[in-house]
Amino acid sequence: MARILLIEDSPTEAAVMAQLLERNGHQVTTSGNAEDGIASCKRDKPDLVLMDVVLPGMNGFQATRALSRDADTSHIPVLIVSTKNLETDKMWGLRQGAKDYIVKPPRESDLIERIKALVGH
């Protein structure tokens, strides 16, 4: 079981994703914007962050960069989960410090395998 922070501004998508993750044995906390998500990540030190890109205020790329460059959170892997499916988006996300990038809606088995690869359990 991993403790996962989901940063997603759509309540519907957050609920669906949280249900999927919990069904697979993970503990999920959610945040509706990047700024709150960064604060939650610093406070709670999750095992993994699932990051949307299109967010109000700071976007997911900016938040990923902030987390990956902060000594308190740089060890926490970020997996971007976004509708932005261009190869340039994926490359940009990885350059900001994300460890992986998956396009919404992800297949459950694919998402769970990627989470296992990043958190080691």
C-alpha atoms as a printed R data frame, in Angstrom:
    type eleno elety resid chain resno       x      y       z
1   ATOM     1    CA   MET     A     1   0.000  0.000   0.000
2   ATOM     2    CA   ALA     A     2   1.264  3.462  -0.901
3   ATOM     3    CA   ARG     A     3   0.207  6.807   0.500
4   ATOM     4    CA   ILE     A     4  -0.698  8.814  -2.607
5   ATOM     5    CA   LEU     A     5  -1.407 12.526  -2.931
6   ATOM     6    CA   LEU     A     6  -3.704 13.230  -5.894
7   ATOM     7    CA   ILE     A     7  -3.561 16.818  -7.165
8   ATOM     8    CA   GLU     A     8  -6.627 17.164  -9.411
9   ATOM     9    CA   ASP     A     9  -9.063 20.078  -9.767
10  ATOM    10    CA   SER     A    10 -12.018 18.091 -11.120
11  ATOM    11    CA   PRO     A    11 -14.010 16.650  -8.181
12  ATOM    12    CA   THR     A    12 -15.443 13.948 -10.464
13  ATOM    13    CA   GLU     A    13 -12.055 12.839 -11.792
14  ATOM    14    CA   ALA     A    14 -10.560 12.997  -8.284
15  ATOM    15    CA   ALA     A    15 -13.356 10.779  -6.940
16  ATOM    16    CA   VAL     A    16 -13.010  8.232  -9.758
17  ATOM    17    CA   MET     A    17  -9.221  8.125  -9.429
18  ATOM    18    CA   ALA     A    18  -9.328  7.888  -5.620
19  ATOM    19    CA   GLN     A    19 -11.804  5.011  -5.835
20  ATOM    20    CA   LEU     A    20  -9.570  3.185  -8.334
21  ATOM    21    CA   LEU     A    21  -6.500  3.654  -6.128
22  ATOM    22    CA   GLU     A    22  -8.268  2.670  -2.899
23  ATOM    23    CA   ARG     A    23  -9.687 -0.424  -4.601
24  ATOM    24    CA   ASN     A    24  -6.062 -1.407  -5.240
25  ATOM    25    CA   GLY     A    25  -5.069 -0.944  -1.595
26  ATOM    26    CA   HIS     A    26  -3.659  2.584  -1.662
27  ATOM    27    CA   GLN     A    27  -4.373  5.388   0.796
28  ATOM    28    CA   VAL     A    28  -5.355  8.573  -1.048
29  ATOM    29    CA   THR     A    29  -5.508 12.228  -0.087
30  ATOM    30    CA   THR     A    30  -6.604 14.839  -2.600
31  ATOM    31    CA   SER     A    31  -5.928 18.466  -3.289
32  ATOM    32    CA   GLY     A    32  -7.837 20.647  -5.764
33  ATOM    33    CA   ASN     A    33  -4.983 22.936  -6.777
34  ATOM    34    CA   ALA     A    34  -1.212 22.967  -7.038
35  ATOM    35    CA   GLU     A    35  -0.523 25.386  -4.214
36  ATOM    36    CA   ASP     A    36  -2.506 23.356  -1.666
37  ATOM    37    CA   GLY     A    37  -0.998 20.177  -3.091
38  ATOM    38    CA   ILE     A    38   2.552 21.421  -2.586
39  ATOM    39    CA   ALA     A    39   1.747 22.390   1.016
40  ATOM    40    CA   SER     A    40   0.140 18.990   1.627
41  ATOM    41    CA   CYS     A    41   3.129 17.214   0.104
42  ATOM    42    CA   LYS     A    42   5.566 19.087   2.358
43  ATOM    43    CA   ARG     A    43   3.424 18.405   5.437
44  ATOM    44    CA   ASP     A    44   2.394 14.777   4.845
45  ATOM    45    CA   LYS     A    45   5.326 13.368   2.813
46  ATOM    46    CA   PRO     A    46   3.320 10.923   0.649
47  ATOM    47    CA   ASP     A    47   4.986  8.001  -1.142
48  ATOM    48    CA   LEU     A    48   3.866  9.345  -4.529
49  ATOM    49    CA   VAL     A    49   2.157 12.364  -6.097
50  ATOM    50    CA   LEU     A    50  -0.290 11.983  -8.987
51  ATOM    51    CA   MET     A    51  -0.355 15.371 -10.707
52  ATOM    52    CA   ASP     A    52  -2.839 16.827 -13.174
53  ATOM    53    CA   VAL     A    53  -1.397 19.456 -15.535
54  ATOM    54    CA   VAL     A    54  -4.343 21.794 -16.143
55  ATOM    55    CA   LEU     A    55  -4.999 23.317 -12.712
56  ATOM    56    CA   PRO     A    56  -6.253 26.707 -11.506
57  ATOM    57    CA   GLY     A    57  -3.403 29.068 -10.639
58  ATOM    58    CA   MET     A    58  -0.075 27.266 -10.802
59  ATOM    59    CA   ASN     A    59  -0.165 24.464 -13.381
60  ATOM    60    CA   GLY     A    60   0.991 20.892 -12.835
61  ATOM    61    CA   PHE     A    61   4.273 21.392 -14.681
62  ATOM    62    CA   GLN     A    62   5.159 24.297 -12.388
63  ATOM    63    CA   ALA     A    63   4.118 22.346  -9.297
64  ATOM    64    CA   THR     A    64   6.162 19.325 -10.410
65  ATOM    65    CA   ARG     A    65   9.199 21.549 -10.851
66  ATOM    66    CA   ALA     A    66   8.664 23.102  -7.405
67  ATOM    67    CA   LEU     A    67   8.393 19.684  -5.728
68  ATOM    68    CA   SER     A    68  11.365 18.194  -7.571
69  ATOM    69    CA   ARG     A    69  13.620 21.150  -6.688
70  ATOM    70    CA   ASP     A    70  12.672 21.370  -2.999
71  ATOM    71    CA   ALA     A    71  14.971 19.405  -0.675
72  ATOM    72    CA   ASP     A    72  11.963 18.431   1.489
73  ATOM    73    CA   THR     A    73  10.052 16.838  -1.399
74  ATOM    74    CA   SER     A    74  12.558 16.016  -4.156
75  ATOM    75    CA   HIS     A    75  12.653 12.346  -3.092
76  ATOM    76    CA   ILE     A    76   8.882 11.948  -3.655
77  ATOM    77    CA   PRO     A    77   8.155 10.701  -7.184
78  ATOM    78    CA   VAL     A    78   5.640 12.636  -9.278
79  ATOM    79    CA   LEU     A    79   3.531 10.806 -11.858
80  ATOM    80    CA   ILE     A    80   1.756 13.233 -14.170
81  ATOM    81    CA   VAL     A    81  -1.764 12.122 -15.166
82  ATOM    82    CA   SER     A    82  -3.078 14.472 -17.854
83  ATOM    83    CA   THR     A    83  -5.335 14.784 -20.878
84  ATOM    84    CA   LYS     A    84  -2.438 16.556 -22.617
85  ATOM    85    CA   ASN     A    85  -1.223 13.749 -24.849
86  ATOM    86    CA   LEU     A    86   1.379 15.313 -27.119
87  ATOM    87    CA   GLU     A    87   4.901 13.912 -26.951
88  ATOM    88    CA   THR     A    88   6.171 17.449 -26.238
89  ATOM    89    CA   ASP     A    89   3.921 17.601 -23.141
90  ATOM    90    CA   LYS     A    90   5.332 14.311 -21.883
91  ATOM    91    CA   MET     A    91   8.918 15.412 -22.517
92  ATOM    92    CA   TRP     A    92   8.289 18.754 -20.783
93  ATOM    93    CA   GLY     A    93   6.741 17.030 -17.759
94  ATOM    94    CA   LEU     A    94   9.734 14.719 -17.418
95  ATOM    95    CA   ARG     A    95  12.117 17.680 -17.765
96  ATOM    96    CA   GLN     A    96  10.300 19.361 -14.852
97  ATOM    97    CA   GLY     A    97  11.127 16.401 -12.642
98  ATOM    98    CA   ALA     A    98   8.227 13.968 -13.126
99  ATOM    99    CA   LYS     A    99   9.275 10.317 -12.979
100 ATOM   100    CA   ASP     A   100   6.517  9.193 -15.358
101 ATOM   101    CA   TYR     A   101   3.627 10.550 -17.451
102 ATOM   102    CA   ILE     A   102   0.356  8.834 -18.302
103 ATOM   103    CA   VAL     A   103  -2.544 10.115 -20.400
104 ATOM   104    CA   LYS     A   104  -6.085 10.325 -18.986
105 ATOM   105    CA   PRO     A   105  -8.082  8.269 -18.688
106 ATOM   106    CA   PRO     A   106  -5.464  5.669 -17.753
107 ATOM   107    CA   ARG     A   107  -6.166  1.956 -17.913
108 ATOM   108    CA   GLU     A   108  -6.355  0.745 -14.314
109 ATOM   109    CA   SER     A   109  -3.763 -2.000 -14.774
110 ATOM   110    CA   ASP     A   110  -1.340  0.386 -16.485
111 ATOM   111    CA   LEU     A   111  -1.652  3.024 -13.757
112 ATOM   112    CA   ILE     A   112  -1.232  0.473 -10.948
113 ATOM   113    CA   GLU     A   113   1.866 -1.044 -12.600
114 ATOM   114    CA   ARG     A   114   3.439  2.405 -12.991
115 ATOM   115    CA   ILE     A   115   2.702  3.225  -9.351
116 ATOM   116    CA   LYS     A   116   4.298 -0.062  -8.246
117 ATOM   117    CA   ALA     A   117   7.374  0.702 -10.334
118 ATOM   118    CA   LEU     A   118   7.745  4.133  -8.711
119 ATOM   119    CA   VAL     A   119   7.077  3.252  -5.076
120 ATOM   120    CA   GLY     A   120   8.497 -0.253  -5.038
121 ATOM   121    CA   HIS     A   121   5.406 -1.959  -3.555
